[in-house]
Amino acid sequence: MSQLQALIEGQPPGTVLNLSPGELFGQVTIDRPITVIGKGKSTWIGSKQAPTIRITAKGVKLHNLMVEVTTGNDEVAIEAEPGTNPVLENVVVRGRTIGIPAENITVDQPDSIPISFKPPPPISPPTSDREVAYPPPSQPSRQTNQYAYVSSKQESRTGWLKVVGVAVAVLVVVIAIIFYFPWERSGEISVLRDSDRERIERENRDKQLEIERLKEQQRLKEIEKERIEKEKREKELELQRLKEQERKQKELPSFAWNYPEDVKKDLREAIAGNARAQAIMGMRYGTGTGVPKDYTEAVKWWIRAGEQGNDDAQHNLGVAYADGKGVPKDYAQAVKWFRKAADQGNVGAQAKLGLMYHNGMGVPVDHAEGVKWFRKAAETGDLDTQYALGMCYAAGSGVPKNATEAVKWFRGAAERGHIGAQTALGSCYANGEGVSRNDAEAVKWLRQAADQGFPSAQTLIGLMTMEGRGVQRNRSEAAQWFSKAAEKGDVAAQGFLGACYETGQGMPRDRAEAIKWYRRAAEHGNPQAKQRLKNMGISQP
């Protein structure tokens, strides 16, 4: 690619390209409407191949240049495609032109030139003595024609020597300027070329970014299309499912024709596959609500709902297998269903799973794992597991023994009415475990549980009353508390009540009643009751 061609490439339409003096060698094709301005004959454009300049676009202007085809003046120097109509202003052409209308060619020269003057050639020596300026002159006389040349050979040689001398002098000056002042004019073309190169590179980067942007848009469109098609398929499947569910809902077994309307509604939805309705039907059959009580039927519906992930049904299945209701007792199956529900956050299942680990039912005993599940449920506010977690801390089961931590969990549940926690908290105050001993506070919590009929609390409040701790001593009232607890099966209370009858404390002395209650306590392993029977000479059960 020629130097001028490289400058033209990438120029936008309408560009004015200013060229410095010098030689630009090589063929050029001007394919866009631009204006090329030189510095007169010192701006020389030449080529060994014709044409030197080919013009293929409208709106091209050439000004103040010399154009030459070095293979001879009969060769084409400038060729313009038909209809392009380029304009040449003060352009000296050595060679022929094609396709350039005469009215588009103008020459602006001084009105007079001495007869001995011959226009200086470009820095490279011309290949011919003949030089044509456009527009060509008509044929005025030798003395008045401003483009006439001296025909004398001698004068011609003298002129060439002058030209060569001048050219050498100019070359020396130019070299000096370039060497000492490189910033003034040197690199004008190269700077222009560098700026063009940067612009072209920037345009190429912009084009590449645009291509990548279009590709990304296409990719996103394809993704969106796939998403829409997927949604369409899912909607079609959902519609089919709903139609099938509606069909099944219309089918109702004959045995249910007389069921209440709310039961019929639940049964239709359960038959259609609704997991929540299936769990509800299991509860109805398990409790006999609106339908005949049938634990086997309840388990059937719970299995259907549990297999669909309903955590309430999974919890109820665990209870059924643990208690052997509707299915054979199977602790391993109970643990399986408890775990499924517990993993979904079912608090009841978490509490029962902790109990299974704590007692080694269906799984090896693992108090730490039991505490883990107790804690999960307790942290949700479940009172039973808060009480259970307190018992674990009190006994050091699965966690380090910590009476203070035990009291914390007991208190949380006791304040919300849990009778077991109230009893445990009262015992802690009575014994000074995890808190300072406080008999009045102990009686307060024990009485709350005892008044709700909790046997252990009744036994403890009976002891506090018998001893007069935190309350006025009253053996008769203490015996009444022992009696209430003993009737509910509290083994310790049965032993204490036997002692009351034996010694006549709070009760009339009655050997037969004493033996009766000692025997009940002894049957459940109460060692004190066994010893009292032995001391009374009564045979052991």
C-alpha positions as CSV (number, residue, x, y, z in Angstrom):
1,M,0.0,0.0,0.0
2,S,1.4,3.4,-1.0
3,Q,1.9,6.2,1.6
4,L,-0.9,8.3,0.3
5,Q,-3.3,5.3,0.1
6,A,-2.5,4.6,3.8
7,L,-3.4,8.2,4.6
8,I,-6.7,8.0,2.7
9,E,-7.8,4.7,4.2
10,G,-10.2,5.2,7.0
11,Q,-10.8,8.9,6.4
12,P,-14.4,9.9,6.7
13,P,-16.2,11.6,3.7
14,G,-15.5,15.3,3.5
15,T,-12.0,15.1,4.9
16,V,-9.5,17.8,3.8
17,L,-6.0,16.1,3.6
18,N,-3.1,18.5,3.7
19,L,0.1,17.1,2.4
20,S,3.6,18.4,3.2
21,P,6.3,18.8,0.5
22,G,7.9,15.6,-0.6
23,E,7.5,12.5,-2.7
24,L,4.6,10.1,-2.3
25,F,5.3,7.0,-4.5
26,G,2.8,4.4,-5.5
27,Q,-0.7,4.0,-7.0
28,V,-3.6,5.6,-5.2
29,T,-7.4,4.9,-5.4
30,I,-9.6,7.7,-4.0
31,D,-12.9,6.0,-3.2
32,R,-14.5,8.6,-1.1
33,P,-15.3,12.4,-1.4
34,I,-12.2,14.1,0.0
35,T,-10.0,17.0,-0.8
36,V,-6.2,16.6,-1.2
37,I,-4.1,19.7,-0.9
38,G,-0.4,19.9,-1.6
39,K,2.3,22.5,-1.5
40,G,2.6,22.9,-5.3
41,K,5.1,21.0,-7.4
42,S,7.1,20.2,-4.3
43,T,4.3,17.8,-3.4
44,W,4.9,15.0,-6.0
45,I,2.8,11.9,-6.4
46,G,4.2,9.4,-8.8
47,S,3.9,5.7,-9.8
48,K,5.6,3.3,-12.2
49,Q,2.1,1.8,-13.0
50,A,-0.7,3.6,-14.7
51,P,-2.8,5.3,-13.6
52,T,-1.0,6.9,-10.7
53,I,-4.4,8.1,-9.3
54,R,-7.7,6.3,-9.9
55,I,-10.9,8.2,-8.8
56,T,-13.9,6.1,-8.1
57,A,-16.1,8.5,-6.0
58,K,-17.9,11.7,-6.6
59,G,-16.8,14.9,-4.8
60,V,-13.0,14.5,-5.1
61,K,-10.9,17.6,-5.3
62,L,-7.1,17.8,-6.0
63,H,-5.3,21.1,-5.4
64,N,-1.8,22.3,-5.8
65,L,-0.1,19.0,-6.7
66,M,2.1,17.4,-9.3
67,V,1.0,13.9,-10.5
68,E,3.2,11.8,-12.7
69,V,3.4,8.3,-14.2
70,T,7.1,7.6,-14.5
71,T,6.9,5.1,-17.4
72,G,6.1,7.8,-19.9
73,N,3.9,10.8,-20.7
74,D,1.7,8.7,-22.9
75,E,0.6,6.6,-20.0
76,V,-2.5,7.6,-17.9
77,A,-1.6,9.6,-14.8
78,I,-5.1,10.3,-13.5
79,E,-8.2,8.2,-14.4
80,A,-11.7,9.1,-13.2
81,E,-14.6,6.7,-13.5
82,P,-17.5,8.0,-15.5
83,G,-19.9,10.3,-13.6
84,T,-17.4,11.1,-10.8
85,N,-16.5,14.5,-12.1
86,P,-13.5,15.3,-10.0
87,V,-12.1,18.9,-9.7
88,L,-8.4,19.7,-10.3
89,E,-7.1,23.1,-9.2
90,N,-3.5,24.1,-10.1
91,V,-2.5,20.4,-10.7
92,V,0.5,19.7,-12.9
93,V,0.1,16.3,-14.7
94,R,2.9,14.5,-16.5
95,G,0.9,12.0,-18.4
96,R,-2.6,11.7,-19.8
97,T,-6.0,12.1,-18.0
98,I,-9.2,10.1,-18.5
99,G,-12.7,11.0,-17.5
100,I,-12.0,14.6,-16.2
101,P,-14.1,17.3,-17.9
102,A,-12.2,20.3,-19.0
103,E,-14.4,22.7,-17.1
104,N,-13.4,21.0,-13.9
105,I,-9.7,21.9,-14.4
106,T,-8.3,25.3,-13.5
107,V,-4.8,26.6,-13.3
108,D,-3.8,29.6,-11.1
109,Q,-0.3,30.8,-12.2
110,P,1.4,34.2,-12.4
111,D,0.5,36.3,-15.4
112,S,4.0,36.4,-16.8
113,I,7.0,34.1,-16.7
114,P,10.4,35.0,-18.2
115,I,11.1,33.2,-21.5
116,S,14.1,31.5,-20.0
117,F,12.1,30.1,-17.0
118,K,11.4,26.5,-16.9
119,P,9.3,25.2,-13.9
120,P,11.4,23.2,-11.5
121,P,10.8,19.4,-11.6
122,P,10.1,17.4,-8.5
123,I,13.0,16.2,-6.4
124,S,13.2,13.0,-8.4
125,P,14.4,13.7,-12.0
126,P,11.6,13.7,-14.6
127,T,11.5,11.0,-17.2
128,S,10.6,13.4,-20.0
129,D,11.4,17.0,-21.2
130,R,7.7,17.5,-21.8
131,E,5.5,18.8,-18.9
132,V,1.8,19.4,-19.3
133,A,-0.1,21.8,-17.1
134,Y,-3.9,21.6,-17.0
135,P,-5.8,23.2,-18.4
136,P,-3.4,23.0,-21.4
137,P,-2.6,26.4,-23.0
138,S,-4.0,27.2,-26.4
139,Q,-0.8,27.9,-28.5
140,P,0.3,31.6,-27.8
141,S,3.6,32.9,-29.0
142,R,6.9,31.8,-27.4
143,Q,7.4,35.3,-25.9
144,T,4.0,35.6,-24.2
145,N,3.1,32.0,-23.3
146,Q,3.5,31.7,-19.6
147,Y,3.9,27.9,-19.9
148,A,6.5,28.0,-22.8
149,Y,9.8,26.3,-22.4
150,V,13.2,27.1,-23.9
151,S,14.0,24.5,-26.6
152,S,17.7,25.1,-26.6
153,K,19.7,22.0,-25.5
154,Q,22.4,24.1,-23.9
155,E,19.9,26.2,-22.1
156,S,18.1,23.1,-21.0
157,R,21.3,21.6,-19.5
158,T,22.1,24.8,-17.7
159,G,18.6,24.9,-16.3
160,W,19.0,21.4,-15.0
161,L,22.3,22.1,-13.3
162,K,20.6,25.1,-11.6
163,V,17.7,22.9,-10.6
164,V,20.1,20.2,-9.2
165,G,22.0,22.8,-7.3
166,V,18.9,24.3,-5.8
167,A,17.6,20.8,-5.0
168,V,20.9,19.9,-3.2
169,A,20.8,23.2,-1.2
170,V,17.2,22.6,-0.3
171,L,18.0,19.1,0.8
172,V,20.8,20.3,3.0
173,V,18.5,22.9,4.6
174,V,15.8,20.3,5.2
175,I,18.3,17.9,6.8
176,A,19.6,20.6,9.1
177,I,16.0,21.6,10.1
178,I,15.1,18.0,10.7
179,F,18.3,17.4,12.8
180,Y,18.2,20.5,14.9
181,F,14.4,21.2,15.0
182,P,12.7,17.9,14.6
183,W,9.5,19.2,16.3
184,E,8.7,21.8,13.8
185,R,7.8,19.9,10.6
186,S,9.3,16.5,10.8
187,G,6.8,13.7,11.3
188,E,3.9,15.8,10.1
189,I,2.8,12.9,7.8
190,S,3.8,10.3,10.4
191,V,1.9,12.0,13.1
192,L,-1.1,12.2,10.8
193,R,-0.6,8.5,10.1
194,D,-0.3,7.6,13.8
195,S,-3.5,9.5,14.6
196,D,-5.2,7.7,11.7
197,R,-3.9,4.4,12.9
198,E,-5.2,5.1,16.4
199,R,-8.6,6.1,15.0
200,I,-8.8,3.0,12.9
201,E,-7.8,0.8,15.8
202,R,-10.4,2.6,18.0
203,E,-13.1,2.1,15.3
204,N,-12.1,-1.6,15.0
205,R,-12.4,-2.0,18.7
206,D,-15.8,-0.3,18.7
207,K,-16.9,-2.6,15.9
208,Q,-15.7,-5.6,17.8
209,L,-17.5,-4.5,20.9
210,E,-20.6,-3.9,18.9
211,I,-20.4,-7.4,17.4
212,E,-20.0,-8.9,20.9
213,R,-22.9,-6.8,22.1
214,L,-25.1,-8.1,19.3
215,K,-24.0,-11.7,20.0
216,E,-24.8,-11.2,23.7
217,Q,-28.2,-9.8,22.8
218,Q,-28.8,-12.8,20.6
219,R,-27.8,-15.2,23.3
220,L,-30.1,-13.4,25.8
221,K,-32.9,-13.6,23.3
222,E,-32.4,-17.3,22.9
223,I,-32.3,-17.8,26.7
224,E,-35.6,-15.8,27.0
225,K,-37.1,-17.9,24.3
226,E,-36.2,-21.1,26.1
227,R,-37.6,-19.7,29.4
228,I,-40.9,-18.8,27.7
229,E,-41.1,-22.2,26.1
230,K,-40.4,-23.8,29.5
231,E,-43.0,-21.8,31.2
232,K,-45.5,-22.7,28.5
233,R,-44.7,-26.4,29.0
234,E,-45.1,-26.0,32.8
235,K,-48.4,-24.3,32.4
236,E,-49.6,-27.0,30.1
237,L,-48.6,-29.7,32.6
238,E,-50.2,-27.7,35.5
239,L,-53.4,-27.4,33.5
240,Q,-53.4,-31.1,32.9
241,R,-52.8,-31.8,36.6
242,L,-55.7,-29.4,37.6
243,K,-58.0,-31.1,35.1
244,E,-57.1,-34.5,36.5
245,Q,-57.5,-33.2,40.1
246,E,-60.9,-31.8,39.2
247,R,-61.9,-35.1,37.7
248,K,-60.9,-37.0,40.8
249,Q,-62.6,-34.5,43.1
250,K,-65.9,-35.2,41.5
251,E,-65.4,-38.9,42.4
252,L,-66.5,-39.6,45.9
253,P,-66.8,-43.1,47.4
254,S,-70.4,-44.2,48.3
255,F,-69.5,-44.7,51.9
256,A,-68.9,-40.9,52.2
257,W,-72.1,-39.7,50.6
258,N,-73.6,-39.1,54.1
259,Y,-70.5,-37.4,55.5
260,P,-70.7,-33.7,56.5
261,E,-70.0,-31.2,53.7
262,D,-66.6,-30.1,55.2
263,V,-65.5,-33.8,55.4
264,K,-66.6,-34.4,51.8
265,K,-64.6,-31.3,50.7
266,D,-61.5,-32.6,52.5
267,L,-62.0,-36.1,51.2
268,R,-62.4,-35.0,47.6
269,E,-59.2,-32.9,47.8
270,A,-57.4,-35.8,49.5
271,I,-58.4,-38.2,46.7
272,A,-57.2,-35.7,44.1
273,G,-53.8,-35.8,45.8
274,N,-53.7,-32.6,48.0
275,A,-51.1,-33.4,50.7
276,R,-52.7,-31.0,53.3
277,A,-56.1,-32.5,52.8
278,Q,-54.6,-36.0,53.1
279,A,-53.0,-35.0,56.4
280,I,-56.4,-33.6,57.6
281,M,-58.2,-36.8,56.7
282,G,-55.6,-38.7,58.7
283,M,-56.4,-36.5,61.7
284,R,-60.1,-37.0,61.2
285,Y,-59.8,-40.8,61.2
286,G,-57.3,-40.7,64.0
287,T,-59.6,-38.7,66.3
288,G,-63.0,-39.7,64.9
289,T,-63.8,-36.2,63.8
290,G,-66.6,-36.3,61.3
291,V,-65.8,-39.9,60.4
292,P,-65.7,-43.2,62.2
293,K,-62.5,-43.5,64.3
294,D,-60.1,-45.7,62.4
295,Y,-56.3,-45.5,63.1
296,T,-55.5,-47.8,60.2
297,E,-57.3,-45.5,57.8
298,A,-55.6,-42.5,59.5
299,V,-52.1,-44.1,58.9
300,K,-53.0,-44.7,55.2
301,W,-53.7,-41.0,54.6
302,W,-50.7,-39.9,56.7
303,I,-48.4,-42.1,54.5
304,R,-49.8,-40.5,51.3
305,A,-49.3,-37.0,52.7
306,G,-46.0,-37.8,54.4
307,E,-44.5,-39.1,51.1
308,Q,-45.4,-35.7,49.5
309,G,-43.4,-34.0,52.3
310,N,-46.2,-32.8,54.7
311,D,-44.4,-32.5,58.0
312,D,-47.5,-32.8,60.2
313,A,-48.4,-36.1,58.6
314,Q,-44.7,-37.2,59.0
315,H,-44.9,-36.3,62.7
316,N,-48.2,-38.2,63.2
317,L,-46.7,-41.2,61.4
318,G,-43.8,-41.2,63.8
319,V,-46.2,-41.2,66.8
320,A,-48.3,-44.0,65.2
321,Y,-45.2,-46.2,64.8
322,A,-43.8,-45.3,68.3
323,D,-47.2,-46.2,69.9
324,G,-48.1,-49.0,67.6
325,K,-51.4,-47.4,66.6
326,G,-52.7,-48.5,63.2
327,V,-49.4,-50.2,62.5
328,P,-47.1,-52.6,64.4
329,K,-44.9,-50.8,66.9
330,D,-41.6,-50.0,65.1
331,Y,-39.2,-47.5,66.8
332,A,-36.9,-47.4,63.7
333,Q,-39.8,-46.3,61.5
334,A,-40.9,-43.8,64.1
335,V,-37.4,-42.3,64.1
336,K,-37.4,-42.2,60.3
337,W,-40.6,-40.2,60.1
338,F,-39.7,-38.0,63.1
339,R,-36.5,-37.1,61.4
340,K,-38.2,-36.2,58.1
341,A,-40.5,-33.8,59.9
342,A,-37.8,-32.5,62.3
343,D,-35.6,-31.6,59.3
344,Q,-38.5,-29.4,58.1
345,G,-38.7,-27.6,61.4
346,N,-41.6,-29.4,62.9
347,V,-41.2,-28.7,66.7
348,G,-43.2,-31.7,67.9
349,A,-41.0,-34.0,65.8
350,Q,-37.8,-32.4,67.0
351,A,-38.9,-32.9,70.6
352,K,-39.8,-36.5,70.0
353,L,-36.6,-37.2,68.0
354,G,-34.6,-35.8,70.9
355,L,-36.5,-38.2,73.3
356,M,-35.8,-41.2,71.0
357,Y,-32.1,-40.5,71.1
358,H,-32.2,-39.7,74.8
359,N,-33.8,-43.1,75.6
360,G,-32.2,-45.2,72.8
361,M,-35.5,-46.0,71.1
362,G,-34.9,-47.0,67.4
363,V,-31.4,-45.6,67.6
364,P,-28.4,-46.1,69.9
365,V,-28.5,-43.9,73.1
366,D,-27.0,-40.6,72.3
367,H,-27.7,-37.9,74.9
368,A,-25.7,-35.3,73.0
369,E,-27.8,-35.9,69.8
370,G,-30.9,-35.8,72.0
371,V,-29.9,-32.4,73.5
372,K,-29.2,-31.1,70.0
373,W,-32.9,-31.8,69.0
374,F,-34.2,-30.6,72.3
375,R,-32.4,-27.3,71.9
376,K,-33.7,-26.8,68.3
377,A,-37.3,-27.1,69.6
378,A,-36.7,-25.2,72.8
379,E,-35.3,-22.2,71.0
380,T,-38.6,-21.9,69.1
381,G,-40.3,-21.5,72.5
382,D,-41.6,-25.1,73.0
383,L,-42.3,-25.5,76.7
384,D,-41.9,-29.3,76.9
385,T,-38.4,-29.2,75.3
386,Q,-37.4,-26.2,77.4
387,Y,-38.2,-28.3,80.5
388,A,-36.4,-31.3,79.0
389,L,-33.3,-29.3,78.2
390,G,-33.3,-28.0,81.8
391,M,-33.5,-31.5,83.1
392,C,-30.5,-32.4,80.9
393,Y,-28.4,-29.5,82.3
394,A,-29.5,-30.5,85.9
395,A,-28.4,-34.1,85.4
396,G,-25.4,-33.4,83.1
397,S,-27.0,-35.6,80.4
398,G,-25.6,-34.9,77.0
399,V,-24.1,-31.6,78.3
400,P,-21.9,-30.6,81.2
401,K,-23.9,-30.4,84.4
402,N,-24.9,-26.8,85.0
403,A,-27.5,-26.0,87.6
404,T,-27.6,-22.3,86.6
405,E,-28.3,-23.1,83.0
406,A,-31.0,-25.6,84.2
407,V,-32.7,-22.9,86.2
408,K,-32.7,-20.6,83.2
409,W,-34.6,-23.2,81.1
410,F,-36.9,-24.2,83.9
411,R,-37.8,-20.5,84.6
412,G,-38.6,-19.9,80.9
413,A,-41.1,-22.7,80.8
414,A,-42.4,-22.2,84.3
415,E,-43.3,-18.6,83.7
416,R,-45.5,-19.7,80.8
417,G,-47.3,-22.3,82.9
418,H,-45.5,-25.6,82.4
419,I,-46.2,-27.6,85.5
420,G,-43.1,-29.8,85.2
421,A,-40.9,-26.8,84.9
422,Q,-42.7,-25.1,87.9
423,T,-42.1,-28.2,90.0
424,A,-38.4,-28.4,89.0
425,L,-37.9,-24.7,89.6
426,G,-39.5,-25.0,93.1
427,S,-37.2,-27.9,93.8
428,C,-34.2,-25.8,92.8
429,Y,-35.2,-23.0,95.2
430,A,-35.9,-25.6,98.0
431,N,-32.4,-27.2,97.6
432,G,-30.5,-24.1,96.6
433,E,-29.4,-25.6,93.2
434,G,-28.5,-23.0,90.6
435,V,-30.1,-20.3,92.8
436,S,-29.9,-19.2,96.4
437,R,-32.1,-21.3,98.7
438,N,-35.5,-19.6,99.2
439,D,-38.3,-21.7,100.8
440,A,-40.9,-19.1,100.1
441,E,-40.0,-19.0,96.4
442,A,-40.0,-22.8,96.4
443,V,-43.5,-23.0,97.9
444,K,-44.7,-20.4,95.4
445,W,-43.7,-22.4,92.3
446,L,-44.6,-25.8,93.9
447,R,-48.1,-24.7,94.8
448,Q,-48.7,-23.4,91.2
449,A,-48.0,-26.9,89.9
450,A,-49.8,-28.7,92.8
451,D,-53.0,-26.7,92.3
452,Q,-53.0,-27.9,88.7
453,G,-52.9,-31.5,90.0
454,F,-49.3,-32.4,89.2
455,P,-48.4,-35.3,91.6
456,S,-44.7,-34.6,92.0
457,A,-45.5,-31.0,93.0
458,Q,-48.2,-32.2,95.4
459,T,-45.7,-34.5,97.1
460,L,-43.0,-31.8,97.4
461,I,-45.5,-29.2,98.8
462,G,-46.6,-31.9,101.3
463,L,-43.1,-32.2,102.5
464,M,-42.6,-28.4,102.8
465,T,-45.8,-28.2,104.7
466,M,-44.9,-31.2,107.0
467,E,-41.6,-29.5,107.8
468,G,-42.9,-25.9,108.0
469,R,-40.5,-24.7,105.3
470,G,-41.7,-21.5,103.5
471,V,-45.2,-22.2,105.0
472,Q,-46.7,-22.7,108.4
473,R,-46.3,-26.4,109.6
474,N,-49.5,-28.3,109.1
475,R,-49.2,-32.1,109.2
476,S,-52.9,-32.6,108.4
477,E,-52.6,-30.4,105.3
478,A,-49.3,-32.2,104.4
479,A,-51.1,-35.6,104.7
480,Q,-53.8,-34.3,102.4
481,W,-51.2,-33.4,99.7
482,F,-49.6,-36.8,100.1
483,S,-53.0,-38.5,99.7
484,K,-53.8,-36.5,96.5
485,A,-50.4,-37.4,94.9
486,A,-50.6,-41.1,96.1
487,E,-54.0,-41.6,94.5
488,K,-52.4,-40.4,91.2
489,G,-49.7,-43.0,91.5
490,D,-46.8,-41.0,92.8
491,V,-44.6,-43.6,94.5
492,A,-42.9,-41.3,96.9
493,A,-46.2,-39.9,98.0
494,Q,-47.5,-43.5,98.6
495,G,-44.6,-44.1,100.9
496,F,-45.1,-40.8,102.8
497,L,-48.9,-41.5,103.2
498,G,-48.1,-45.0,104.6
499,A,-45.8,-43.3,107.2
500,C,-48.6,-40.9,108.1
501,Y,-51.0,-43.7,108.8
502,E,-48.4,-45.7,110.6
503,T,-47.3,-42.9,112.9
504,G,-50.6,-41.0,113.1
505,Q,-49.0,-37.7,111.8
506,G,-51.8,-35.7,110.1
507,M,-53.9,-38.9,109.9
508,P,-55.5,-41.2,112.5
509,R,-53.2,-44.1,113.2
510,D,-54.3,-47.0,110.9
511,R,-52.0,-50.1,110.5
512,A,-54.0,-51.6,107.7
513,E,-54.0,-48.3,105.6
514,A,-50.3,-48.0,106.3
515,I,-49.6,-51.5,105.0
516,K,-51.8,-50.8,102.0
517,W,-49.8,-47.8,100.9
518,Y,-46.4,-49.2,101.8
519,R,-47.2,-52.2,99.6
520,R,-48.2,-50.0,96.6
521,A,-45.0,-48.1,97.0
522,A,-42.9,-51.2,97.4
523,E,-44.5,-52.7,94.2
524,H,-43.0,-49.8,92.3
525,G,-39.5,-50.3,93.9
526,N,-39.7,-47.8,96.8
527,P,-36.9,-49.0,99.1
528,Q,-38.1,-47.1,102.2
529,A,-41.6,-48.7,101.8
530,K,-40.0,-52.1,101.6
531,Q,-38.0,-51.5,104.8
532,R,-41.0,-50.3,106.7
533,L,-43.0,-53.5,105.7
534,K,-40.0,-55.6,106.8
535,N,-39.9,-53.8,110.1
536,M,-43.7,-54.4,110.6
537,G,-43.2,-58.1,109.9
538,I,-45.2,-58.0,106.6
539,S,-44.2,-60.2,103.7
540,Q,-42.8,-58.4,100.6
541,P,-45.0,-58.5,97.5
